[in-house]
Amino acid sequence: MAAQIAGRVGDELVFTSPTGEVLRNNNFRRRVFDRATESIGLAGLAPHELRHTAASLAVAEGANVKAVQRMLGHASAAMTLDVYADLFEDDLDQVADRLDQAAGRAAADSVRTEGVGPDLDAVRPGPRQHG
């Protein structure tokens, strides 16, 4: 990408048609995308499917809905959830698991007693006394 945008300013187009004009999706798809997908054995793949894949990967890695919204350029998180709600279905199970883990840690911490027992730092090694 660095080479592609080198020397460009402001809102100058990055990807253009062969004549330097706005790149139209249908033309790009027919001239470039479809040929590329066929060459790697993915004939029929649509560019929009790559967008869904990107959203799916982000959610699988723990991205929250606001991050996915910004990544996809949606106007609101509600729009993102309307389109990609199925990607967030496992979140409830993950939240429940994390809450169970947190509750377990809290319970373990509550049974610890501080200041009871020997102060092991105060024990100095030395000859044993027999008595």
DSSP file (Angstrom, degrees, kcal/mol; ACC not computed):
  #  RESIDUE AA STRUCTURE BP1 BP2  ACC     N-H-->O    O-->H-N    N-H-->O    O-->H-N    TCO  KAPPA ALPHA  PHI   PSI    X-CA   Y-CA   Z-CA
    1    1 A M     >        0   0    0      0, 0.0     4,-2.3     0, 0.0     5,-0.2   0.000 360.0 360.0 360.0 -35.6    0.0    0.0    0.0
    2    2 A A  H  >  +     0   0    0      1,-0.2     4,-1.0     2,-0.2     3,-0.0   0.918 360.0  45.2 -58.1 -42.2    2.8    2.4    0.8
    3    3 A A  H  4 S+     0   0    0      1,-0.2    -1,-0.2     2,-0.2     3,-0.2   0.872 111.3  54.2 -67.3 -35.9    4.0    2.2   -2.9
    4    4 A Q  H  4 S+     0   0    0      1,-0.2    -2,-0.2     3,-0.0    -1,-0.2   0.845 116.5  36.1 -67.7 -34.3    0.4    2.6   -4.1
    5    5 A I  H >< S+     0   0    0     -4,-2.3     3,-2.1     2,-0.1    -1,-0.2   0.486  84.0 127.2-100.3  -2.6   -0.2    5.8   -2.1
    6    6 A A  T 3< S+     0   0    0     -4,-1.0     3,-0.1     1,-0.3    -3,-0.0  -0.318  82.2   8.1 -57.1 129.0    3.3    7.3   -2.4
    7    7 A G  T 3  S+     0   0    0      1,-0.3    -1,-0.3    -2,-0.0     2,-0.2   0.418  97.0 128.6  82.3  -1.6    3.0   10.9   -3.7
    8    8 A R    <   -     0   0    0     -3,-2.1     2,-0.3     4,-0.1    -1,-0.3  -0.592  41.6-155.8 -87.1 150.5   -0.7   11.1   -3.5
    9    9 A V    >   -     0   0    0     -2,-0.2     3,-2.2    -3,-0.1    -3,-0.0  -0.927  43.2 -33.7-126.7 151.2   -2.4   14.0   -1.8
   10   10 A G  T 3  S-     0   0    0     -2,-0.3    -2,-0.0     1,-0.3     0, 0.0  -0.088 122.5 -11.2  49.8-125.5   -5.7   14.6   -0.1
   11   11 A D  T 3  S+     0   0    0      2,-0.0    -1,-0.3     3,-0.0     3,-0.1   0.068  89.2 144.8 -99.4  25.0   -8.6   12.8   -1.6
   12   12 A E    <   -     0   0    0     -3,-2.2    -4,-0.1     1,-0.1     2,-0.0  -0.395  59.5 -99.5 -62.8 138.9   -6.8   11.7   -4.7
   13   13 A L        -     0   0    0      1,-0.1     3,-0.1     7,-0.1    -1,-0.1  -0.293  30.6-168.2 -63.5 141.1   -8.0    8.2   -5.8
   14   14 A V  S    S+     0   0    0      1,-0.3     2,-0.5    -3,-0.1    -1,-0.1   0.854  79.2  36.5 -94.3 -48.4   -5.8    5.3   -4.9
   15   15 A F  S    S+     0   0    0      8,-0.1     8,-0.6     5,-0.0    -1,-0.3  -0.934  79.6 170.4-109.6 125.2   -7.3    2.6   -7.0
   16   16 A T  B     -A   22   0A   0     -2,-0.5     6,-0.2     6,-0.2     7,-0.0  -0.787  36.4 -95.1-129.5 169.4   -8.5    3.7  -10.4
   17   17 A S    >   -     0   0    0      4,-2.5     3,-2.4    -2,-0.3     6,-0.1  -0.266  55.6 -90.8 -71.7 170.0   -9.8    2.4  -13.7
   18   18 A P  T 3  S+     0   0    0      0, 0.0    -1,-0.1     0, 0.0     5,-0.0   0.750 131.5  51.6 -56.8 -22.0   -7.3    1.9  -16.5
   19   19 A T  T 3  S-     0   0    0      3,-0.1     3,-0.1     2,-0.0    -2,-0.0   0.340 123.1-104.3 -97.4   6.9   -8.1    5.5  -17.6
   20   20 A G  S <  S+     0   0    0     -3,-2.4    -7,-0.1     1,-0.2     3,-0.1   0.569  81.4 124.8  85.2   8.8   -7.5    6.9  -14.2
   21   21 A E  S    S-     0   0    0      1,-0.2    -4,-2.5     3,-0.0    -1,-0.2  -0.285  74.3 -56.6 -91.5 179.6  -11.2    7.4  -13.4
   22   22 A V  B     -A   16   0A   0     -6,-0.2     2,-0.6     1,-0.1    -1,-0.2  -0.335  59.3-118.8 -56.7 133.7  -13.3    6.2  -10.5
   23   23 A L        -     0   0    0     -8,-0.6     2,-0.4    -6,-0.1    -1,-0.1  -0.687  25.7-146.9 -80.5 117.7  -13.1    2.4  -10.3
   24   24 A R     >  -     0   0    0     -2,-0.6     4,-2.9     1,-0.1     5,-0.3  -0.719  10.8-133.7 -89.2 133.9  -16.5    0.9  -10.7
   25   25 A N  H  > S+     0   0    0     -2,-0.4     4,-3.1     1,-0.2     5,-0.2   0.899 103.3  49.8 -54.7 -47.7  -17.2   -2.3   -8.8
   26   26 A N  H  > S+     0   0    0      1,-0.2     4,-2.3     2,-0.2    -1,-0.2   0.900 114.0  45.3 -62.3 -40.5  -18.8   -4.2  -11.7
   27   27 A N  H  > S+     0   0    0      2,-0.2     4,-3.0     1,-0.2     5,-0.3   0.938 115.0  47.3 -67.5 -46.0  -15.9   -3.3  -14.0
   28   28 A F  H  X>S+     0   0    0     -4,-2.9     4,-2.9     1,-0.2     5,-1.8   0.926 112.8  50.0 -59.6 -44.6  -13.3   -4.2  -11.4
   29   29 A R  I  <>S+     0   0    0     -4,-3.1     5,-3.1    -5,-0.3     6,-0.4   0.942 115.6  41.3 -62.0 -47.3  -15.0   -7.4  -10.6
   30   30 A R  I  <5S+     0   0    0     -4,-2.3     5,-0.2    -5,-0.2    -2,-0.2   0.909 123.4  37.6 -67.5 -42.8  -15.3   -8.5  -14.2
   31   31 A R  I  <5S+     0   0    0     -4,-3.0    -2,-0.2    -5,-0.2    -3,-0.2   0.843 137.4   0.6 -80.2 -34.4  -11.8   -7.4  -15.2
   32   32 A V  I  X5S+     0   0    0     -4,-2.9     4,-2.4    -5,-0.3    -3,-0.2   0.773 122.3  50.4-122.2 -59.0   -9.7   -8.2  -12.1
   33   33 A F  I  ><S+     0   0    0     -5,-1.8     4,-2.8     1,-0.2     5,-0.2   0.920 110.6  46.9 -62.0 -51.3  -11.5   -9.8   -9.2
   34   34 A D  H  ><S+     0   0    0     -5,-3.1     4,-2.3    -6,-0.2    -1,-0.2   0.900 114.2  48.6 -60.2 -41.5  -13.3  -12.7  -10.9
   35   35 A R  H  > S+     0   0    0     -6,-0.4     4,-2.1    -5,-0.2    -1,-0.2   0.910 112.1  49.4 -63.8 -41.5  -10.2  -13.7  -12.8
   36   36 A A  H  X S+     0   0    0     -4,-2.4     4,-0.8     2,-0.2    -2,-0.2   0.919 111.9  47.1 -65.3 -43.3   -8.1  -13.6   -9.7
   37   37 A T  H ><>S+     0   0    0     -4,-2.8     5,-3.4     1,-0.2     3,-0.6   0.896 111.6  51.3 -67.5 -38.0  -10.5  -15.7   -7.7
   38   38 A E  H ><5S+     0   0    0     -4,-2.3     3,-1.6     4,-0.3     5,-0.3   0.898 104.6  57.8 -62.2 -39.4  -10.8  -18.2  -10.5
   39   39 A S  H 3<5S+     0   0    0     -4,-2.1    -1,-0.2     1,-0.3    -2,-0.2   0.721 110.8  42.4 -66.8 -19.9   -7.0  -18.5  -10.7
   40   40 A I  T <<5S-     0   0    0     -4,-0.8    -1,-0.3    -3,-0.6    -2,-0.2   0.197 122.8-100.7-110.9  16.1   -6.9  -19.6   -7.1
   41   41 A G  T < 5S+     0   0    0     -3,-1.6    -3,-0.2    -5,-0.1    -2,-0.1   0.719  93.4 111.0  78.9  21.7   -9.8  -22.0   -7.2
   42   42 A L    > < +     0   0    0     -5,-3.4     3,-2.0    -6,-0.2    -4,-0.3  -0.190  41.1 168.2-119.6  40.7  -12.4  -19.6   -5.6
   43   43 A A  T 3   +     0   0    0     -6,-0.3     3,-0.1    -5,-0.3    -8,-0.1  -0.258  65.9  28.7 -55.1 137.2  -14.6  -18.9   -8.6
   44   44 A G  T 3  S+     0   0    0      1,-0.3    -1,-0.3   -10,-0.1     2,-0.2   0.295  80.8 142.3  94.3  -9.1  -17.8  -17.2   -7.6
   45   45 A L    <   -     0   0    0     -3,-2.0    -1,-0.3   -11,-0.1    -8,-0.1  -0.459  41.7-144.0 -64.9 133.0  -16.4  -15.4   -4.6
   46   46 A A    >>  -     0   0    0     -2,-0.2     3,-1.2     1,-0.1     4,-0.8  -0.767  15.9-124.7-100.1 146.2  -17.9  -12.0   -4.2
   47   47 A P  H >> S+     0   0    0      0, 0.0     3,-1.0     0, 0.0     4,-0.9   0.861 111.3  60.0 -55.4 -35.5  -16.0   -9.0   -3.0
   48   48 A H  H 3> S+     0   0    0      1,-0.3     4,-1.7     2,-0.2     3,-0.3   0.800  94.0  64.5 -66.5 -26.3  -18.6   -8.4   -0.3
   49   49 A E  H <> S+     0   0    0     -3,-1.2     4,-2.1     1,-0.2    -1,-0.3   0.819  96.2  57.9 -64.5 -29.1  -17.9  -11.9    1.1
   50   50 A L  H <X S+     0   0    0     -3,-1.0     4,-2.4    -4,-0.8    -1,-0.2   0.853 103.1  53.4 -67.5 -33.8  -14.4  -10.6    2.0
   51   51 A R  H  X S+     0   0    0     -4,-0.9     4,-2.3    -3,-0.3    -2,-0.2   0.919 109.4  47.5 -64.9 -44.7  -16.0   -7.9    4.1
   52   52 A H  H  X S+     0   0    0     -4,-1.7     4,-2.7     1,-0.2    -2,-0.2   0.886 111.1  52.1 -64.7 -38.2  -18.1  -10.5    6.0
   53   53 A T  H  X S+     0   0    0     -4,-2.1     4,-2.8     2,-0.2     5,-0.2   0.918 108.3  50.6 -63.1 -43.4  -14.9  -12.6    6.5
   54   54 A A  H  X S+     0   0    0     -4,-2.4     4,-2.2     1,-0.2    -2,-0.2   0.920 112.3  47.0 -61.3 -43.2  -13.1   -9.5    7.9
   55   55 A A  H  X S+     0   0    0     -4,-2.3     4,-2.5     2,-0.2     5,-0.2   0.922 112.3  50.6 -63.5 -43.5  -15.9   -8.9   10.3
   56   56 A S  H  X S+     0   0    0     -4,-2.7     4,-2.6     1,-0.2    -2,-0.2   0.913 111.0  47.8 -61.3 -44.5  -16.0  -12.6   11.3
   57   57 A L  H  X S+     0   0    0     -4,-2.8     4,-1.4     2,-0.2    -1,-0.2   0.899 111.4  50.9 -64.8 -40.2  -12.3  -12.7   12.0
   58   58 A A  H  <>S+     0   0    0     -4,-2.2     5,-2.6    -5,-0.2     3,-0.3   0.932 112.8  45.2 -63.2 -45.8  -12.4   -9.5   14.0
   59   59 A V  H ><5S+     0   0    0     -4,-2.5     3,-2.0     1,-0.2    -2,-0.2   0.913 109.5  55.6 -64.5 -42.5  -15.3  -10.8   16.2
   60   60 A A  H 3<5S+     0   0    0     -4,-2.6    -1,-0.2     1,-0.3    -2,-0.2   0.798 106.0  52.8 -60.7 -28.1  -13.6  -14.2   16.6
   61   61 A E  T 3<5S-     0   0    0     -4,-1.4    -1,-0.3    -3,-0.3    -2,-0.2   0.330 129.8 -94.8 -91.3   7.7  -10.5  -12.4   17.9
   62   62 A G  T < 5 +     0   0    0     -3,-2.0    -3,-0.2     1,-0.3    -2,-0.1   0.573  66.2 159.6  97.7   9.6  -12.6  -10.6   20.5
   63   63 A A      < -     0   0    0     -5,-2.6    -1,-0.3    -6,-0.2     2,-0.1  -0.414  36.6-128.7 -65.0 138.7  -13.4   -7.3   18.8
   64   64 A N     >  -     0   0    0     -2,-0.1     4,-2.1     1,-0.1     3,-0.5  -0.413  26.4-100.2 -84.9 168.6  -16.4   -5.5   20.3
   65   65 A V  H  > S+     0   0    0      1,-0.2     4,-2.5     2,-0.2     5,-0.1   0.819 121.1  55.6 -60.5 -33.6  -19.3   -4.3   18.2
   66   66 A K  H  > S+     0   0    0      2,-0.2     4,-2.3     1,-0.2    -1,-0.2   0.893 107.8  48.8 -67.6 -38.1  -18.0   -0.7   18.3
   67   67 A A  H  > S+     0   0    0     -3,-0.5     4,-2.4     2,-0.2    -2,-0.2   0.922 112.9  47.1 -65.9 -43.3  -14.7   -1.7   16.8
   68   68 A V  H  X S+     0   0    0     -4,-2.1     4,-2.4     2,-0.2     6,-0.2   0.900 109.7  55.0 -64.8 -40.0  -16.4   -3.8   14.1
   69   69 A Q  H  X>S+     0   0    0     -4,-2.5     5,-1.9    -5,-0.2     4,-1.2   0.945 111.3  43.3 -56.6 -49.8  -18.7   -0.8   13.4
   70   70 A R  H  <5S+     0   0    0     -4,-2.3     3,-0.3     1,-0.2    -1,-0.2   0.902 112.1  53.8 -64.7 -40.7  -15.8    1.5   12.9
   71   71 A M  H  <5S+     0   0    0     -4,-2.4    -1,-0.2     1,-0.2    -2,-0.2   0.893 115.3  39.4 -60.7 -40.5  -13.8   -1.0   10.8
   72   72 A L  H  <5S-     0   0    0     -4,-2.4    -1,-0.2    -5,-0.2    -2,-0.2   0.574 109.3-121.4 -88.7 -10.0  -16.8   -1.5    8.4
   73   73 A G  T  <5 +     0   0    0     -4,-1.2    -3,-0.2    -3,-0.3    -4,-0.1   0.747  51.1 164.6  77.4  23.3  -17.8    2.2    8.3
   74   74 A H      < -     0   0    0     -5,-1.9    -1,-0.2    -6,-0.2     3,-0.1  -0.426  43.9-129.0 -72.3 151.0  -21.3    1.6    9.6
   75   75 A A  S    S+     0   0    0      1,-0.1     2,-0.3    -2,-0.1    -1,-0.1   0.782  86.4   9.1 -70.4 -27.7  -23.2    4.6   10.9
   76   76 A S     >  -     0   0    0      1,-0.1     4,-1.5    -7,-0.1    -1,-0.1  -0.981  67.7-118.0-150.5 159.7  -24.1    2.9   14.1
   77   77 A A  H  > S+     0   0    0     -2,-0.3     4,-2.7     1,-0.2     5,-0.2   0.822 114.8  62.5 -65.9 -30.9  -23.4   -0.2   16.2
   78   78 A A  H  > S+     0   0    0      1,-0.2     4,-2.4     2,-0.2    -1,-0.2   0.898 101.8  50.2 -61.5 -39.8  -27.1   -1.0   15.8
   79   79 A M  H  > S+     0   0    0      2,-0.2     4,-1.9     1,-0.2    -1,-0.2   0.921 110.0  50.3 -63.5 -43.6  -26.6   -1.3   12.1
   80   80 A T  H  X S+     0   0    0     -4,-1.5     4,-3.2     1,-0.2    -2,-0.2   0.922 112.2  47.1 -60.2 -45.1  -23.6   -3.6   12.6
   81   81 A L  H  X S+     0   0    0     -4,-2.7     4,-1.3     1,-0.2    -1,-0.2   0.874 108.4  55.4 -66.5 -36.5  -25.6   -5.8   15.0
   82   82 A D  H  < S+     0   0    0     -4,-2.4    -1,-0.2    -5,-0.2    -2,-0.2   0.893 119.1  33.0 -61.3 -38.4  -28.5   -5.9   12.6
   83   83 A V  H  < S+     0   0    0     -4,-1.9    -2,-0.2    -5,-0.1     3,-0.2   0.870 133.8  25.6 -86.0 -39.3  -26.2   -7.2    9.8
   84   84 A Y  H >X S+     0   0    0     -4,-3.2     3,-1.9    -5,-0.2     4,-0.6   0.076  75.5 124.5-117.8  23.2  -23.7   -9.3   11.8
   85   85 A A  G >< S+     0   0    0     -4,-1.3     3,-1.5     1,-0.3     4,-0.3   0.845  70.2  64.3 -54.1 -37.0  -25.7  -10.3   15.0
   86   86 A D  G >4 S+     0   0    0      1,-0.3     3,-0.8    -3,-0.2    -1,-0.3   0.770  94.5  60.9 -60.4 -25.2  -25.0  -14.0   14.3
   87   87 A L  G <4 S+     0   0    0     -3,-1.9     3,-0.3     1,-0.2    -1,-0.3   0.750 103.8  49.3 -72.7 -23.1  -21.3  -13.4   14.8
   88   88 A F  G X< S+     0   0    0     -3,-1.5     3,-1.6    -4,-0.6     4,-0.4   0.395  79.3 100.7 -97.3   2.6  -21.8  -12.2   18.4
   89   89 A E  T X  S+     0   0    0     -3,-0.8     3,-0.8    -4,-0.3     4,-0.4   0.850  79.1  54.4 -59.2 -37.4  -24.0  -15.2   19.5
   90   90 A D  T 3> S+     0   0    0     -3,-0.3     4,-2.1    -4,-0.3     3,-0.3   0.637  86.3  86.4 -72.4 -12.2  -21.2  -17.0   21.3
   91   91 A D  H <> S+     0   0    0     -3,-1.6     4,-3.0     1,-0.2    -1,-0.2   0.871  82.7  56.3 -57.2 -39.0  -20.5  -13.8   23.3
   92   92 A L  H <> S+     0   0    0     -3,-0.8     4,-2.4    -4,-0.4    -1,-0.2   0.906 108.3  47.1 -62.5 -41.0  -23.0  -14.7   26.0
   93   93 A D  H  > S+     0   0    0     -4,-0.4     4,-2.5    -3,-0.3    -1,-0.2   0.917 113.3  48.8 -65.0 -42.1  -21.3  -18.1   26.6
   94   94 A Q  H  X S+     0   0    0     -4,-2.1     4,-2.5     2,-0.2    -2,-0.2   0.904 111.2  49.8 -65.1 -40.6  -17.9  -16.4   26.8
   95   95 A V  H  X S+     0   0    0     -4,-3.0     4,-2.6     2,-0.2    -2,-0.2   0.927 111.0  49.7 -63.1 -44.4  -19.3  -13.7   29.2
   96   96 A A  H  X S+     0   0    0     -4,-2.4     4,-2.4    -5,-0.2    -2,-0.2   0.916 111.1  49.3 -61.5 -43.2  -20.8  -16.4   31.4
   97   97 A D  H  X S+     0   0    0     -4,-2.5     4,-2.3     1,-0.2    -1,-0.2   0.919 112.2  47.9 -61.8 -43.7  -17.5  -18.4   31.4
   98   98 A R  H  X S+     0   0    0     -4,-2.5     4,-2.5     2,-0.2    -2,-0.2   0.886 111.2  50.5 -66.2 -38.4  -15.5  -15.3   32.3
   99   99 A L  H  X S+     0   0    0     -4,-2.6     4,-2.6     2,-0.2    -1,-0.2   0.898 109.7  51.1 -66.2 -39.2  -17.9  -14.4   35.1
  100  100 A D  H  X S+     0   0    0     -4,-2.4     4,-2.3     2,-0.2    -2,-0.2   0.921 111.3  48.0 -61.0 -43.6  -17.7  -17.9   36.5
  101  101 A Q  H  X S+     0   0    0     -4,-2.3     4,-2.2     2,-0.2    -2,-0.2   0.918 112.3  48.5 -63.7 -43.1  -13.9  -17.6   36.5
  102  102 A A  H  X S+     0   0    0     -4,-2.5     4,-2.5     1,-0.2    -2,-0.2   0.903 111.0  50.6 -64.4 -40.7  -14.0  -14.2   38.2
  103  103 A A  H  X S+     0   0    0     -4,-2.6     4,-2.4     1,-0.2    -1,-0.2   0.894 109.7  51.2 -64.5 -38.9  -16.4  -15.5   40.8
  104  104 A G  H  X S+     0   0    0     -4,-2.3     4,-2.1     2,-0.2    -2,-0.2   0.898 110.8  47.7 -63.8 -41.2  -14.1  -18.5   41.4
  105  105 A R  H  X S+     0   0    0     -4,-2.2     4,-2.3     2,-0.2    -2,-0.2   0.913 111.7  50.3 -65.7 -41.7  -11.1  -16.2   41.9
  106  106 A A  H  X S+     0   0    0     -4,-2.5     4,-1.7     1,-0.2    -2,-0.2   0.902 110.4  49.8 -64.0 -40.6  -13.1  -13.9   44.2
  107  107 A A  H  X S+     0   0    0     -4,-2.4     4,-0.8     1,-0.2    -1,-0.2   0.906 110.9  49.3 -65.1 -41.2  -14.2  -16.9   46.3
  108  108 A A  H >< S+     0   0    0     -4,-2.1     3,-0.7     1,-0.2     4,-0.5   0.895 110.5  50.8 -64.8 -39.7  -10.6  -18.1   46.6
  109  109 A D  H >< S+     0   0    0     -4,-2.3     3,-0.8     1,-0.2    -1,-0.2   0.838 103.6  59.7 -66.1 -31.9   -9.4  -14.7   47.6
  110  110 A S  H 3< S+     0   0    0     -4,-1.7    -1,-0.2     1,-0.2    -2,-0.2   0.723 103.0  50.9 -72.9 -19.3  -12.0  -14.5   50.3
  111  111 A V  T << S+     0   0    0     -4,-0.8    -1,-0.2    -3,-0.7     2,-0.2   0.526  86.5 103.8 -95.3  -5.5  -10.8  -17.6   52.2
  112  112 A R    <   -     0   0    0     -3,-0.8     2,-0.5    -4,-0.5    -3,-0.0  -0.529  58.5-154.5 -73.4 141.2   -7.2  -16.4   52.3
  113  113 A T        -     0   0    0     -2,-0.2     3,-0.5     3,-0.1     2,-0.3  -0.977   4.9-152.0-119.5 127.1   -6.0  -15.1   55.6
  114  114 A E  S    S+     0   0    0     -2,-0.5     3,-0.1     1,-0.2    -2,-0.0  -0.737  75.1  21.1 -97.4 144.7   -3.2  -12.7   55.8
  115  115 A G  S    S+     0   0    0     -2,-0.3     2,-0.5     1,-0.3    -1,-0.2   0.516  91.9 117.8  82.3   4.6   -0.9  -12.4   58.7
  116  116 A V        +     0   0    0     -3,-0.5    -1,-0.3     2,-0.1    -3,-0.1  -0.902  61.4  19.6-106.9 133.0   -1.6  -15.9   60.0
  117  117 A G  S    S-     0   0    0     -2,-0.5     2,-0.0    -3,-0.1    -3,-0.0  -0.432 104.7 -25.6 104.1 179.2    1.1  -18.4   60.2
  118  118 A P        -     0   0    0      0, 0.0     2,-1.3     0, 0.0     3,-0.1  -0.325  54.7-124.0 -68.9 145.2    4.9  -18.2   60.3
  119  119 A D    >>  -     0   0    0      1,-0.2     3,-1.6    -4,-0.1     4,-0.5  -0.750  28.5-170.9 -85.5  94.1    6.6  -15.2   58.8
  120  120 A L  G >4 S+     0   0    0     -2,-1.3     3,-0.7     1,-0.3    -1,-0.2   0.758  80.5  61.0 -65.2 -24.6    8.8  -17.2   56.4
  121  121 A D  G 34 S+     0   0    0      1,-0.2    -1,-0.3    -3,-0.1    -2,-0.1   0.769 100.7  55.6 -71.3 -23.0   10.8  -14.1   55.4
  122  122 A A  G <4 S+     0   0    0     -3,-1.6     2,-0.5     2,-0.1    -1,-0.2   0.604  84.0  99.1 -85.6 -11.2   11.9  -13.7   59.1
  123  123 A V    <<  -     0   0    0     -3,-0.7    -3,-0.0    -4,-0.5     0, 0.0  -0.648  60.2-160.0 -80.4 125.3   13.3  -17.2   59.3
  124  124 A R        -     0   0    0     -2,-0.5     2,-0.1     1,-0.0    -2,-0.1  -0.868  19.5-116.7-106.3 137.5   17.0  -17.2   58.9
  125  125 A P        +     0   0    0      0, 0.0     3,-0.0     0, 0.0    -1,-0.0  -0.446  57.1 125.9 -68.0 144.5   19.0  -20.2   57.9
  126  126 A G        -     0   0    0     -2,-0.1     2,-0.1     0, 0.0     0, 0.0  -0.960  62.1 -38.6-177.0-175.9   21.4  -21.3   60.5
  127  127 A P        -     0   0    0      0, 0.0     2,-0.2     0, 0.0     0, 0.0  -0.382  63.0-116.5 -65.6 141.1   22.5  -24.3   62.6
  128  128 A R        -     0   0    0     -2,-0.1     2,-0.5     1,-0.0     0, 0.0  -0.517  21.6-138.2 -76.5 143.0   19.6  -26.4   63.8
  129  129 A Q        -     0   0    0     -2,-0.2     2,-0.4     2,-0.0    -1,-0.0  -0.881  11.7-152.3-102.5 132.8   19.1  -26.7   67.5
  130  130 A H              0   0    0     -2,-0.5     0, 0.0     1,-0.1     0, 0.0  -0.836 360.0 360.0-102.1 140.7   18.2  -30.0   68.9
  131  131 A G              0   0    0     -2,-0.4    -1,-0.1     0, 0.0    -2,-0.0   0.480 360.0 360.0-142.4 360.0   16.2  -30.1   72.0
